[in-house]
Amino acid sequence: MRRGDGVDGVRRLKASDGAALYVWGSGKLLQTLIGADNRQDLREPLWHSPRPMTVTEPKMTLRKISLACIASGIALLNIASAPALATDCREPQTGTKDVSIFSPPLANVVTGAGRLQFYSAPNDSCPMSGIFVIPKDELIAYAETNTGWSSVMYTNPRTNNVVSGWVRSARLKQTGTVGPRQ
């Protein structure tokens, strides 16, 4: 059946003799049939008659599958990039209950394996491109958040270039303090 009232058409087909019925169509068609099945004015529910009925969706061609994969990939890329655009990468105010200051600053060494990324703010969405330290590099920590980030400074021993930013505190091991205690 391709045209007309779908509910009456299915009811007539189910009352006739023959093989199982297959509903080939959209979710809207299925909802219409289920809705009709729940109406009080029907003498026999569509789903409970002697002739079985199966709901199927049209087969997807390779082209449709490819297009669906491409569309899904684009959607995922948009979702993944959206938080980075909406993220506030401003440094938090130090000396608050959420970001305590170290006085004196703490000397630390990088532990673990691989690079330790620098961030412009204590947020995974705010990496400083190309700025990182490696295990055994020495840092000075000035503050720490209650969410596991440290505000640090690194001086490259060969070039004397200085960089400041935020790193994950879990990768740091305290080795002492810098300057006298206040």
Secondary structure, DSSP 8 states (H G I E B T S, - for coil): --SS-HHHHHHHHHHSSSS-EEEES-HHHHHHHHHHHT-TT-SS-GGGSSS-EEEE-----HHHHHHHHHHHHHHHHHHHHHHHHH-------SSSSSEEEEEEEEEEEE-SSS-EEEESSSSTT-EEEEEEE-TT-EEEEEEEETTSEEEEEEE-TTT--EEEEEEEGGGEEEEEESS---
